[in-house]
């Protein structure tokens, strides 16, 4: 699945991932392949990403934002 993390200034990350975990406003949640479509508000915290062809975990700090999941594509508009 493809993940794109964008801030008002730049694109922070774009790539294929196995999984991603987010600091949701109503609690943390994870997204895997074929996740149901959703839109959620993010609070301040870390986005954890596991890349598709690796077990390496990447972390991105956000101050809030919005995440949309649809058709195995995740778009994060982060602050």
mmCIF file of the N, C-alpha and C atoms, coordinates in Angstrom:
data_MODEL
# 
_entry.id   MODEL 
# 
loop_
_atom_site.group_PDB 
_atom_site.id 
_atom_site.type_symbol 
_atom_site.label_atom_id 
_atom_site.label_alt_id 
_atom_site.label_comp_id 
_atom_site.label_asym_id 
_atom_site.label_entity_id 
_atom_site.label_seq_id 
_atom_site.pdbx_PDB_ins_code 
_atom_site.Cartn_x 
_atom_site.Cartn_y 
_atom_site.Cartn_z 
_atom_site.occupancy 
_atom_site.B_iso_or_equiv 
_atom_site.pdbx_formal_charge 
_atom_site.auth_seq_id 
_atom_site.auth_comp_id 
_atom_site.auth_asym_id 
_atom_site.auth_atom_id 
_atom_site.pdbx_PDB_model_num 
ATOM 1   N N  . UNK A 1 1  ? 0.850   -1.170 0.000  1.00 0.00 ? 1  UNK A N  1 
ATOM 2   C CA . UNK A 1 1  ? 0.000   0.000  0.000  1.00 0.00 ? 1  UNK A CA 1 
ATOM 3   C C  . UNK A 1 1  ? 0.891   1.227  0.000  1.00 0.00 ? 1  UNK A C  1 
ATOM 4   N N  . UNK A 1 2  ? 0.409   2.283  -0.572 1.00 0.00 ? 2  UNK A N  1 
ATOM 5   C CA . UNK A 1 2  ? 1.217   3.497  -0.717 1.00 0.00 ? 2  UNK A CA 1 
ATOM 6   C C  . UNK A 1 2  ? 0.879   4.499  0.373  1.00 0.00 ? 2  UNK A C  1 
ATOM 7   N N  . UNK A 1 3  ? 1.916   5.105  0.939  1.00 0.00 ? 3  UNK A N  1 
ATOM 8   C CA . UNK A 1 3  ? 1.755   6.129  1.974  1.00 0.00 ? 3  UNK A CA 1 
ATOM 9   C C  . UNK A 1 3  ? 2.415   7.411  1.512  1.00 0.00 ? 3  UNK A C  1 
ATOM 10  N N  . UNK A 1 4  ? 1.708   8.510  1.730  1.00 0.00 ? 4  UNK A N  1 
ATOM 11  C CA . UNK A 1 4  ? 2.256   9.828  1.431  1.00 0.00 ? 4  UNK A CA 1 
ATOM 12  C C  . UNK A 1 4  ? 1.991   10.730 2.634  1.00 0.00 ? 4  UNK A C  1 
ATOM 13  N N  . UNK A 1 5  ? 3.058   11.336 3.160  1.00 0.00 ? 5  UNK A N  1 
ATOM 14  C CA . UNK A 1 5  ? 2.945   12.271 4.280  1.00 0.00 ? 5  UNK A CA 1 
ATOM 15  C C  . UNK A 1 5  ? 3.358   13.643 3.773  1.00 0.00 ? 5  UNK A C  1 
ATOM 16  N N  . UNK A 1 6  ? 2.439   14.605 3.886  1.00 0.00 ? 6  UNK A N  1 
ATOM 17  C CA . UNK A 1 6  ? 2.659   15.944 3.349  1.00 0.00 ? 6  UNK A CA 1 
ATOM 18  C C  . UNK A 1 6  ? 2.426   16.972 4.455  1.00 0.00 ? 6  UNK A C  1 
ATOM 19  N N  . UNK A 1 7  ? 3.314   17.985 4.519  1.00 0.00 ? 7  UNK A N  1 
ATOM 20  C CA . UNK A 1 7  ? 3.119   19.129 5.403  1.00 0.00 ? 7  UNK A CA 1 
ATOM 21  C C  . UNK A 1 7  ? 2.848   20.349 4.523  1.00 0.00 ? 7  UNK A C  1 
ATOM 22  N N  . UNK A 1 8  ? 2.491   21.483 5.113  1.00 0.00 ? 8  UNK A N  1 
ATOM 23  C CA . UNK A 1 8  ? 2.289   22.681 4.288  1.00 0.00 ? 8  UNK A CA 1 
ATOM 24  C C  . UNK A 1 8  ? 3.551   23.093 3.523  1.00 0.00 ? 8  UNK A C  1 
ATOM 25  N N  . UNK A 1 9  ? 4.720   22.692 4.008  1.00 0.00 ? 9  UNK A N  1 
ATOM 26  C CA . UNK A 1 9  ? 5.985   23.094 3.393  1.00 0.00 ? 9  UNK A CA 1 
ATOM 27  C C  . UNK A 1 9  ? 6.539   22.121 2.365  1.00 0.00 ? 9  UNK A C  1 
ATOM 28  N N  . UNK A 1 10 ? 6.316   20.808 2.581  1.00 0.00 ? 10 UNK A N  1 
ATOM 29  C CA . UNK A 1 10 ? 6.975   19.826 1.707  1.00 0.00 ? 10 UNK A CA 1 
ATOM 30  C C  . UNK A 1 10 ? 6.361   18.438 1.852  1.00 0.00 ? 10 UNK A C  1 
ATOM 31  N N  . UNK A 1 11 ? 6.771   17.556 0.952  1.00 0.00 ? 11 UNK A N  1 
ATOM 32  C CA . UNK A 1 11 ? 6.420   16.151 1.055  1.00 0.00 ? 11 UNK A CA 1 
ATOM 33  C C  . UNK A 1 11 ? 7.475   15.497 1.949  1.00 0.00 ? 11 UNK A C  1 
ATOM 34  N N  . UNK A 1 12 ? 7.036   14.911 3.045  1.00 0.00 ? 12 UNK A N  1 
ATOM 35  C CA . UNK A 1 12 ? 7.951   14.332 4.025  1.00 0.00 ? 12 UNK A CA 1 
ATOM 36  C C  . UNK A 1 12 ? 8.309   12.892 3.668  1.00 0.00 ? 12 UNK A C  1 
ATOM 37  N N  . UNK A 1 13 ? 7.334   12.134 3.159  1.00 0.00 ? 13 UNK A N  1 
ATOM 38  C CA . UNK A 1 13 ? 7.567   10.722 2.847  1.00 0.00 ? 13 UNK A CA 1 
ATOM 39  C C  . UNK A 1 13 ? 6.613   10.279 1.752  1.00 0.00 ? 13 UNK A C  1 
ATOM 40  N N  . UNK A 1 14 ? 7.100   9.417  0.874  1.00 0.00 ? 14 UNK A N  1 
ATOM 41  C CA . UNK A 1 14 ? 6.255   8.758  -0.120 1.00 0.00 ? 14 UNK A CA 1 
ATOM 42  C C  . UNK A 1 14 ? 6.882   7.408  -0.405 1.00 0.00 ? 14 UNK A C  1 
ATOM 43  N N  . UNK A 1 15 ? 6.096   6.343  -0.246 1.00 0.00 ? 15 UNK A N  1 
ATOM 44  C CA . UNK A 1 15 ? 6.631   5.014  -0.513 1.00 0.00 ? 15 UNK A CA 1 
ATOM 45  C C  . UNK A 1 15 ? 5.612   3.937  -0.204 1.00 0.00 ? 15 UNK A C  1 
ATOM 46  N N  . UNK A 1 16 ? 6.009   2.686  -0.484 1.00 0.00 ? 16 UNK A N  1 
ATOM 47  C CA . UNK A 1 16 ? 5.164   1.528  -0.224 1.00 0.00 ? 16 UNK A CA 1 
ATOM 48  C C  . UNK A 1 16 ? 5.460   0.997  1.171  1.00 0.00 ? 16 UNK A C  1 
ATOM 49  N N  . UNK A 1 17 ? 4.399   0.713  1.916  1.00 0.00 ? 17 UNK A N  1 
ATOM 50  C CA . UNK A 1 17 ? 4.543   0.279  3.303  1.00 0.00 ? 17 UNK A CA 1 
ATOM 51  C C  . UNK A 1 17 ? 3.731   -0.979 3.578  1.00 0.00 ? 17 UNK A C  1 
ATOM 52  N N  . UNK A 1 18 ? 4.192   -1.770 4.571  1.00 0.00 ? 18 UNK A N  1 
ATOM 53  C CA . UNK A 1 18 ? 3.441   -2.932 5.056  1.00 0.00 ? 18 UNK A CA 1 
ATOM 54  C C  . UNK A 1 18 ? 2.355   -2.493 6.014  1.00 0.00 ? 18 UNK A C  1 
ATOM 55  N N  . UNK A 1 19 ? 2.719   -1.539 6.889  1.00 0.00 ? 19 UNK A N  1 
ATOM 56  C CA . UNK A 1 19 ? 1.782   -1.078 7.901  1.00 0.00 ? 19 UNK A CA 1 
ATOM 57  C C  . UNK A 1 19 ? 2.142   0.335  8.337  1.00 0.00 ? 19 UNK A C  1 
ATOM 58  N N  . UNK A 1 20 ? 1.164   0.994  8.940  1.00 0.00 ? 20 UNK A N  1 
ATOM 59  C CA . UNK A 1 20 ? 1.381   2.330  9.496  1.00 0.00 ? 20 UNK A CA 1 
ATOM 60  C C  . UNK A 1 20 ? 0.496   2.482  10.719 1.00 0.00 ? 20 UNK A C  1 
ATOM 61  N N  . UNK A 1 21 ? 1.039   3.120  11.757 1.00 0.00 ? 21 UNK A N  1 
ATOM 62  C CA . UNK A 1 21 ? 0.293   3.390  12.990 1.00 0.00 ? 21 UNK A CA 1 
ATOM 63  C C  . UNK A 1 21 ? 0.232   4.887  13.205 1.00 0.00 ? 21 UNK A C  1 
ATOM 64  N N  . UNK A 1 22 ? -0.928  5.360  13.662 1.00 0.00 ? 22 UNK A N  1 
ATOM 65  C CA . UNK A 1 22 ? -1.177  6.796  13.765 1.00 0.00 ? 22 UNK A CA 1 
ATOM 66  C C  . UNK A 1 22 ? -1.682  7.186  15.142 1.00 0.00 ? 22 UNK A C  1 
ATOM 67  N N  . UNK A 1 23 ? -1.336  8.413  15.596 1.00 0.00 ? 23 UNK A N  1 
ATOM 68  C CA . UNK A 1 23 ? -1.864  8.928  16.859 1.00 0.00 ? 23 UNK A CA 1 
ATOM 69  C C  . UNK A 1 23 ? -3.212  9.612  16.631 1.00 0.00 ? 23 UNK A C  1 
ATOM 70  N N  . UNK A 1 24 ? -4.277  8.851  16.579 1.00 0.00 ? 24 UNK A N  1 
ATOM 71  C CA . UNK A 1 24 ? -5.597  9.407  16.315 1.00 0.00 ? 24 UNK A CA 1 
ATOM 72  C C  . UNK A 1 24 ? -6.119  10.233 17.474 1.00 0.00 ? 24 UNK A C  1 
ATOM 73  N N  . UNK A 1 25 ? -6.968  11.190 17.179 1.00 0.00 ? 25 UNK A N  1 
ATOM 74  C CA . UNK A 1 25 ? -7.559  12.047 18.208 1.00 0.00 ? 25 UNK A CA 1 
ATOM 75  C C  . UNK A 1 25 ? -8.381  11.226 19.199 1.00 0.00 ? 25 UNK A C  1 
ATOM 76  N N  . UNK A 1 26 ? -8.947  10.098 18.748 1.00 0.00 ? 26 UNK A N  1 
ATOM 77  C CA . UNK A 1 26 ? -9.747  9.221  19.613 1.00 0.00 ? 26 UNK A CA 1 
ATOM 78  C C  . UNK A 1 26 ? -8.981  7.984  20.046 1.00 0.00 ? 26 UNK A C  1 
ATOM 79  N N  . UNK A 1 27 ? -7.666  7.971  19.845 1.00 0.00 ? 27 UNK A N  1 
ATOM 80  C CA . UNK A 1 27 ? -6.825  6.832  20.205 1.00 0.00 ? 27 UNK A CA 1 
ATOM 81  C C  . UNK A 1 27 ? -5.992  6.375  19.023 1.00 0.00 ? 27 UNK A C  1 
ATOM 82  N N  . UNK A 1 28 ? -4.901  5.713  19.326 1.00 0.00 ? 28 UNK A N  1 
ATOM 83  C CA . UNK A 1 28 ? -3.996  5.229  18.279 1.00 0.00 ? 28 UNK A CA 1 
ATOM 84  C C  . UNK A 1 28 ? -4.670  4.139  17.457 1.00 0.00 ? 28 UNK A C  1 
ATOM 85  N N  . UNK A 1 29 ? -4.291  4.059  16.171 1.00 0.00 ? 29 UNK A N  1 
ATOM 86  C CA . UNK A 1 29 ? -4.830  3.015  15.301 1.00 0.00 ? 29 UNK A CA 1 
ATOM 87  C C  . UNK A 1 29 ? -3.796  2.659  14.237 1.00 0.00 ? 29 UNK A C  1 
ATOM 88  N N  . UNK A 1 30 ? -3.937  1.452  13.705 1.00 0.00 ? 30 UNK A N  1 
ATOM 89  C CA . UNK A 1 30 ? -3.033  0.979  12.666 1.00 0.00 ? 30 UNK A CA 1 
ATOM 90  C C  . UNK A 1 30 ? -3.782  0.716  11.382 1.00 0.00 ? 30 UNK A C  1 
ATOM 91  N N  . UNK A 1 31 ? -3.022  0.720  10.290 1.00 0.00 ? 31 UNK A N  1 
ATOM 92  C CA . UNK A 1 31 ? -3.594  0.461  8.971  1.00 0.00 ? 31 UNK A CA 1 
ATOM 93  C C  . UNK A 1 31 ? -2.737  -0.591 8.284  1.00 0.00 ? 31 UNK A C  1 
ATOM 94  N N  . UNK A 1 32 ? -3.392  -1.625 7.762  1.00 0.00 ? 32 UNK A N  1 
ATOM 95  C CA . UNK A 1 32 ? -2.741  -2.674 6.984  1.00 0.00 ? 32 UNK A CA 1 
ATOM 96  C C  . UNK A 1 32 ? -3.357  -2.701 5.590  1.00 0.00 ? 32 UNK A C  1 
ATOM 97  N N  . UNK A 1 33 ? -2.797  -3.561 4.710  1.00 0.00 ? 33 UNK A N  1 
ATOM 98  C CA . UNK A 1 33 ? -3.340  -3.698 3.356  1.00 0.00 ? 33 UNK A CA 1 
ATOM 99  C C  . UNK A 1 33 ? -4.841  -3.977 3.405  1.00 0.00 ? 33 UNK A C  1 
ATOM 100 N N  . UNK A 1 34 ? -5.564  -3.418 2.456  1.00 0.00 ? 34 UNK A N  1 
ATOM 101 C CA . UNK A 1 34 ? -7.007  -3.613 2.285  1.00 0.00 ? 34 UNK A CA 1 
ATOM 102 C C  . UNK A 1 34 ? -7.837  -3.093 3.459  1.00 0.00 ? 34 UNK A C  1 
ATOM 103 N N  . UNK A 1 35 ? -7.326  -2.077 4.137  1.00 0.00 ? 35 UNK A N  1 
ATOM 104 C CA . UNK A 1 35 ? -8.081  -1.464 5.230  1.00 0.00 ? 35 UNK A CA 1 
ATOM 105 C C  . UNK A 1 35 ? -9.325  -0.785 4.662  1.00 0.00 ? 35 UNK A C  1 
ATOM 106 N N  . UNK A 1 36 ? -10.380 -0.762 5.439  1.00 0.00 ? 36 UNK A N  1 
ATOM 107 C CA . UNK A 1 36 ? -11.618 -0.094 5.023  1.00 0.00 ? 36 UNK A CA 1 
ATOM 108 C C  . UNK A 1 36 ? -11.357 1.404  4.837  1.00 0.00 ? 36 UNK A C  1 
ATOM 109 N N  . UNK A 1 37 ? -12.049 2.034  3.903  1.00 0.00 ? 37 UNK A N  1 
ATOM 110 C CA . UNK A 1 37 ? -11.885 3.475  3.716  1.00 0.00 ? 37 UNK A CA 1 
ATOM 111 C C  . UNK A 1 37 ? -12.237 4.241  4.998  1.00 0.00 ? 37 UNK A C  1 
ATOM 112 N N  . UNK A 1 38 ? -11.453 5.278  5.283  1.00 0.00 ? 38 UNK A N  1 
ATOM 113 C CA . UNK A 1 38 ? -11.711 6.077  6.479  1.00 0.00 ? 38 UNK A CA 1 
ATOM 114 C C  . UNK A 1 38 ? -11.004 7.415  6.399  1.00 0.00 ? 38 UNK A C  1 
ATOM 115 N N  . UNK A 1 39 ? -11.486 8.355  7.197  1.00 0.00 ? 39 UNK A N  1 
ATOM 116 C CA . UNK A 1 39 ? -10.827 9.640  7.401  1.00 0.00 ? 39 UNK A CA 1 
ATOM 117 C C  . UNK A 1 39 ? -10.763 9.832  8.907  1.00 0.00 ? 39 UNK A C  1 
ATOM 118 N N  . UNK A 1 40 ? -9.597  10.257 9.417  1.00 0.00 ? 40 UNK A N  1 
ATOM 119 C CA . UNK A 1 40 ? -9.441  10.443 10.859 1.00 0.00 ? 40 UNK A CA 1 
ATOM 120 C C  . UNK A 1 40 ? -8.601  11.682 11.148 1.00 0.00 ? 40 UNK A C  1 
ATOM 121 N N  . UNK A 1 41 ? -8.858  12.267 12.306 1.00 0.00 ? 41 UNK A N  1 
ATOM 122 C CA . UNK A 1 41 ? -8.092  13.419 12.781 1.00 0.00 ? 41 UNK A CA 1 
ATOM 123 C C  . UNK A 1 41 ? -6.931  12.902 13.628 1.00 0.00 ? 41 UNK A C  1 
ATOM 124 N N  . UNK A 1 42 ? -5.754  13.494 13.427 1.00 0.00 ? 42 UNK A N  1 
ATOM 125 C CA . UNK A 1 42 ? -4.573  13.103 14.186 1.00 0.00 ? 42 UNK A CA 1 
ATOM 126 C C  . UNK A 1 42 ? -4.279  14.118 15.284 1.00 0.00 ? 42 UNK A C  1 
ATOM 127 N N  . UNK A 1 43 ? -3.755  13.631 16.401 1.00 0.00 ? 43 UNK A N  1 
ATOM 128 C CA . UNK A 1 43 ? -3.270  14.513 17.457 1.00 0.00 ? 43 UNK A CA 1 
ATOM 129 C C  . UNK A 1 43 ? -1.745  14.489 17.432 1.00 0.00 ? 43 UNK A C  1 
ATOM 130 N N  . UNK A 1 44 ? -1.130  15.266 18.285 1.00 0.00 ? 44 UNK A N  1 
ATOM 131 C CA . UNK A 1 44 ? 0.323   15.314 18.355 1.00 0.00 ? 44 UNK A CA 1 
ATOM 132 C C  . UNK A 1 44 ? 0.858   13.945 18.760 1.00 0.00 ? 44 UNK A C  1 
ATOM 133 N N  . UNK A 1 45 ? 1.877   13.493 18.031 1.00 0.00 ? 45 UNK A N  1 
ATOM 134 C CA . UNK A 1 45 ? 2.470   12.191 18.326 1.00 0.00 ? 45 UNK A CA 1 
ATOM 135 C C  . UNK A 1 45 ? 3.327   11.697 17.181 1.00 0.00 ? 45 UNK A C  1 
ATOM 136 N N  . UNK A 1 46 ? 3.562   10.381 17.176 1.00 0.00 ? 46 UNK A N  1 
ATOM 137 C CA . UNK A 1 46 ? 4.424   9.761  16.163 1.00 0.00 ? 46 UNK A CA 1 
ATOM 138 C C  . UNK A 1 46 ? 3.630   8.865  15.228 1.00 0.00 ? 46 UNK A C  1 
ATOM 139 N N  . UNK A 1 47 ? 3.949   8.977  13.945 1.00 0.00 ? 47 UNK A N  1 
ATOM 140 C CA . UNK A 1 47 ? 3.462   8.025  12.957 1.00 0.00 ? 47 UNK A CA 1 
ATOM 141 C C  . UNK A 1 47 ? 4.555   6.976  12.810 1.00 0.00 ? 47 UNK A C  1 
ATOM 142 N N  . UNK A 1 48 ? 4.192   5.703  12.969 1.00 0.00 ? 48 UNK A N  1 
ATOM 143 C CA . UNK A 1 48 ? 5.162   4.612  12.815 1.00 0.00 ? 48 UNK A CA 1 
ATOM 144 C C  . UNK A 1 48 ? 4.876   3.898  11.500 1.00 0.00 ? 48 UNK A C  1 
ATOM 145 N N  . UNK A 1 49 ? 5.916   3.719  10.696 1.00 0.00 ? 49 UNK A N  1 
ATOM 146 C CA . UNK A 1 49 ? 5.786   3.120  9.372  1.00 0.00 ? 49 UNK A CA 1 
ATOM 147 C C  . UNK A 1 49 ? 6.736   1.939  9.252  1.00 0.00 ? 49 UNK A C  1 
ATOM 148 N N  . UNK A 1 50 ? 6.238   0.805  8.717  1.00 0.00 ? 50 UNK A N  1 
ATOM 149 C CA . UNK A 1 50 ? 7.093   -0.334 8.368  1.00 0.00 ? 50 UNK A CA 1 
ATOM 150 C C  . UNK A 1 50 ? 7.072   -0.427 6.848  1.00 0.00 ? 50 UNK A C  1 
ATOM 151 N N  . UNK A 1 51 ? 8.234   -0.245 6.243  1.00 0.00 ? 51 UNK A N  1 
ATOM 152 C CA . UNK A 1 51 ? 8.313   -0.236 4.777  1.00 0.00 ? 51 UNK A CA 1 
ATOM 153 C C  . UNK A 1 51 ? 8.060   -1.625 4.196  1.00 0.00 ? 51 UNK A C  1 
ATOM 154 N N  . UNK A 1 52 ? 7.592   -1.658 2.954  1.00 0.00 ? 52 UNK A N  1 
ATOM 155 C CA . UNK A 1 52 ? 7.149   -2.878 2.285  1.00 0.00 ? 52 UNK A CA 1 
ATOM 156 C C  . UNK A 1 52 ? 8.216   -3.964 2.235  1.00 0.00 ? 52 UNK A C  1 
ATOM 157 N N  . UNK A 1 53 ? 9.405   -3.649 1.815  1.00 0.00 ? 53 UNK A N  1 
ATOM 158 C CA . UNK A 1 53 ? 10.444  -4.662 1.626  1.00 0.00 ? 53 UNK A CA 1 
ATOM 159 C C  . UNK A 1 53 ? 11.475  -4.649 2.739  1.00 0.00 ? 53 UNK A C  1 
ATOM 160 N N  . UNK A 1 54 ? 11.025  -4.365 3.963  1.00 0.00 ? 54 UNK A N  1 
ATOM 161 C CA . UNK A 1 54 ? 11.955  -4.221 5.068  1.00 0.00 ? 54 UNK A CA 1 
ATOM 162 C C  . UNK A 1 54 ? 11.223  -4.457 6.381  1.00 0.00 ? 54 UNK A C  1 
ATOM 163 N N  . UNK A 1 55 ? 11.979  -4.691 7.432  1.00 0.00 ? 55 UNK A N  1 
ATOM 164 C CA . UNK A 1 55 ? 11.405  -4.749 8.776  1.00 0.00 ? 55 UNK A CA 1 
ATOM 165 C C  . UNK A 1 55 ? 11.753  -3.467 9.528  1.00 0.00 ? 55 UNK A C  1 
ATOM 166 N N  . UNK A 1 56 ? 12.443  -2.566 8.824  1.00 0.00 ? 56 UNK A N  1 
ATOM 167 C CA . UNK A 1 56 ? 12.859  -1.292 9.401  1.00 0.00 ? 56 UNK A CA 1 
ATOM 168 C C  . UNK A 1 56 ? 11.641  -0.427 9.721  1.00 0.00 ? 56 UNK A C  1 
ATOM 169 N N  . UNK A 1 57 ? 11.634  0.155  10.927 1.00 0.00 ? 57 UNK A N  1 
ATOM 170 C CA . UNK A 1 57 ? 10.554  1.055  11.329 1.00 0.00 ? 57 UNK A CA 1 
ATOM 171 C C  . UNK A 1 57 ? 11.022  2.498  11.207 1.00 0.00 ? 57 UNK A C  1 
ATOM 172 N N  . UNK A 1 58 ? 10.179  3.332  10.619 1.00 0.00 ? 58 UNK A N  1 
ATOM 173 C CA . UNK A 1 58 ? 10.445  4.765  10.508 1.00 0.00 ? 58 UNK A CA 1 
ATOM 174 C C  . UNK A 1 58 ? 9.435   5.501  11.370 1.00 0.00 ? 58 UNK A C  1 
ATOM 175 N N  . UNK A 1 59 ? 9.866   6.610  11.971 1.00 0.00 ? 59 UNK A N  1 
ATOM 176 C CA . UNK A 1 59 ? 8.973   7.406  12.811 1.00 0.00 ? 59 UNK A CA 1 
ATOM 177 C C  . UNK A 1 59 ? 8.952   8.844  12.321 1.00 0.00 ? 59 UNK A C  1 
ATOM 178 N N  . UNK A 1 60 ? 7.755   9.428  12.277 1.00 0.00 ? 60 UNK A N  1 
ATOM 179 C CA . UNK A 1 60 ? 7.567   10.810 11.858 1.00 0.00 ? 60 UNK A CA 1 
ATOM 180 C C  . UNK A 1 60 ? 6.741   11.514 12.928 1.00 0.00 ? 60 UNK A C  1 
ATOM 181 N N  . UNK A 1 61 ? 7.269   12.592 13.479 1.00 0.00 ? 61 UNK A N  1 
ATOM 182 C CA . UNK A 1 61 ? 6.559   13.365 14.496 1.00 0.00 ? 61 UNK A CA 1 
ATOM 183 C C  . UNK A 1 61 ? 5.593   14.345 13.817 1.00 0.00 ? 61 UNK A C  1 
ATOM 184 N N  . UNK A 1 62 ? 4.354   14.389 14.329 1.00 0.00 ? 62 UNK A N  1 
ATOM 185 C CA . UNK A 1 62 ? 3.363   15.334 13.814 1.00 0.00 ? 62 UNK A CA 1 
ATOM 186 C C  . UNK A 1 62 ? 2.729   16.088 14.979 1.00 0.00 ? 62 UNK A C  1 
ATOM 187 N N  . UNK A 1 63 ? 2.271   17.294 14.700 1.00 0.00 ? 63 UNK A N  1 
ATOM 188 C CA . UNK A 1 63 ? 1.573   18.105 15.696 1.00 0.00 ? 63 UNK A CA 1 
ATOM 189 C C  . UNK A 1 63 ? 0.065   18.020 15.519 1.00 0.00 ? 63 UNK A C  1 
ATOM 190 N N  . UNK A 1 64 ? -0.382  17.176 14.635 1.00 0.00 ? 64 UNK A N  1 
ATOM 191 C CA . UNK A 1 64 ? -1.799  17.011 14.324 1.00 0.00 ? 64 UNK A CA 1 
ATOM 192 C C  . UNK A 1 64 ? -1.965  16.886 12.829 1.00 0.00 ? 64 UNK A C  1 
ATOM 193 N N  . UNK A 1 65 ? -3.203  16.767 12.392 1.00 0.00 ? 65 UNK A N  1 
ATOM 194 C CA . UNK A 1 65 ? -3.468  16.677 10.966 1.00 0.00 ? 65 UNK A CA 1 
ATOM 195 C C  . UNK A 1 65 ? -4.648  15.778 10.672 1.00 0.00 ? 65 UNK A C  1 
ATOM 196 N N  . UNK A 1 66 ? -4.686  15.293 9.433  1.00 0.00 ? 66 UNK A N  1 
ATOM 197 C CA . UNK A 1 66 ? -5.774  14.438 8.959  1.00 0.00 ? 66 UNK A CA 1 
ATOM 198 C C  . UNK A 1 66 ? -5.170  13.309 8.140  1.00 0.00 ? 66 UNK A C  1 
ATOM 199 N N  . UNK A 1 67 ? -5.745  12.114 8.265  1.00 0.00 ? 67 UNK A N  1 
ATOM 200 C CA . UNK A 1 67 ? -5.316  10.975 7.452  1.00 0.00 ? 67 UNK A CA 1 
ATOM 201 C C  . UNK A 1 67 ? -6.525  10.419 6.710  1.00 0.00 ? 67 UNK A C  1 
ATOM 202 N N  . UNK A 1 68 ? -6.320  10.096 5.429  1.00 0.00 ? 68 UNK A N  1 
ATOM 203 C CA . UNK A 1 68 ? -7.360  9.468  4.612  1.00 0.00 ? 68 UNK A CA 1 
ATOM 204 C C  . UNK A 1 68 ? -6.825  8.138  4.103  1.00 0.00 ? 68 UNK A C  1 
ATOM 205 N N  . UNK A 1 69 ? -7.627  7.079  4.256  1.00 0.00 ? 69 UNK A N  1 
ATOM 206 C CA . UNK A 1 69 ? -7.284  5.747  3.766  1.00 0.00 ? 69 UNK A CA 1 
ATOM 207 C C  . UNK A 1 69 ? -8.329  5.362  2.731  1.00 0.00 ? 69 UNK A C  1 
ATOM 208 N N  . UNK A 1 70 ? -7.853  4.994  1.522  1.00 0.00 ? 70 UNK A N  1 
ATOM 209 C CA . UNK A 1 70 ? -8.788  4.600  0.464  1.00 0.00 ? 70 UNK A CA 1 
ATOM 210 C C  . UNK A 1 70 ? -8.037  3.832  -0.605 1.00 0.00 ? 70 UNK A C  1 
ATOM 211 N N  . UNK A 1 71 ? -8.558  2.673  -0.985 1.00 0.00 ? 71 UNK A N  1 
ATOM 212 C CA . UNK A 1 71 ? -8.002  1.859  -2.069 1.00 0.00 ? 71 UNK A CA 1 
ATOM 213 C C  . UNK A 1 71 ? -6.509  1.581  -1.902 1.00 0.00 ? 71 UNK A C  1 
ATOM 214 N N  . UNK A 1 72 ? -6.104  1.138  -0.709 1.00 0.00 ? 72 UNK A N  1 
ATOM 215 C CA . UNK A 1 72 ? -4.705  0.826  -0.399 1.00 0.00 ? 72 UNK A CA 1 
ATOM 216 C C  . UNK A 1 72 ? -3.767  2.021  -0.581 1.00 0.00 ? 72 UNK A C  1 
ATOM 217 N N  . UNK A 1 73 ? -4.293  3.218  -0.399 1.00 0.00 ? 73 UNK A N  1 
ATOM 218 C CA . UNK A 1 73 ? -3.487  4.440  -0.436 1.00 0.00 ? 73 UNK A CA 1 
ATOM 219 C C  . UNK A 1 73 ? -3.802  5.256  0.815  1.00 0.00 ? 73 UNK A C  1 
ATOM 220 N N  . UNK A 1 74 ? -2.745  5.715  1.482  1.00 0.00 ? 74 UNK A N  1 
ATOM 221 C CA . UNK A 1 74 ? -2.893  6.530  2.690  1.00 0.00 ? 74 UNK A CA 1 
ATOM 222 C C  . UNK A 1 74 ? -2.291  7.890  2.415  1.00 0.00 ? 74 UNK A C  1 
ATOM 223 N N  . UNK A 1 75 ? -3.064  8.929  2.663  1.00 0.00 ? 75 UNK A N  1 
ATOM 224 C CA . UNK A 1 75 ? -2.567  10.294 2.503  1.00 0.00 ? 75 UNK A CA 1 
ATOM 225 C C  . UNK A 1 75 ? -2.692  10.987 3.864  1.00 0.00 ? 75 UNK A C  1 
ATOM 226 N N  . UNK A 1 76 ? -1.563  11.527 4.343  1.00 0.00 ? 76 UNK A N  1 
ATOM 227 C CA . UNK A 1 76 ? -1.535  12.242 5.609  1.00 0.00 ? 76 UNK A CA 1 
ATOM 228 C C  . UNK A 1 76 ? -1.246  13.707 5.323  1.00 0.00 ? 76 UNK A C  1 
ATOM 229 N N  . UNK A 1 77 ? -2.142  14.585 5.771  1.00 0.00 ? 77 UNK A N  1 
ATOM 230 C CA . UNK A 1 77 ? -1.909  16.019 5.721  1.00 0.00 ? 77 UNK A CA 1 
ATOM 231 C C  . UNK A 1 77 ? -1.551  16.414 7.150  1.00 0.00 ? 77 UNK A C  1 
ATOM 232 N N  . UNK A 1 78 ? -0.265  16.603 7.391  1.00 0.00 ? 78 UNK A N  1 
ATOM 233 C CA . UNK A 1 78 ? 0.245   16.793 8.747  1.00 0.00 ? 78 UNK A CA 1 
ATOM 234 C C  . UNK A 1 78 ? 0.626   18.223 9.033  1.00 0.00 ? 78 UNK A C  1 
ATOM 235 N N  . UNK A 1 79 ? 0.563   18.573 10.307 1.00 0.00 ? 79 UNK A N  1 
ATOM 236 C CA . UNK A 1 79 ? 1.009   19.883 10.781 1.00 0.00 ? 79 UNK A CA 1 
ATOM 237 C C  . UNK A 1 79 ? 2.393   19.746 11.365 1.00 0.00 ? 79 UNK A C  1 
# 
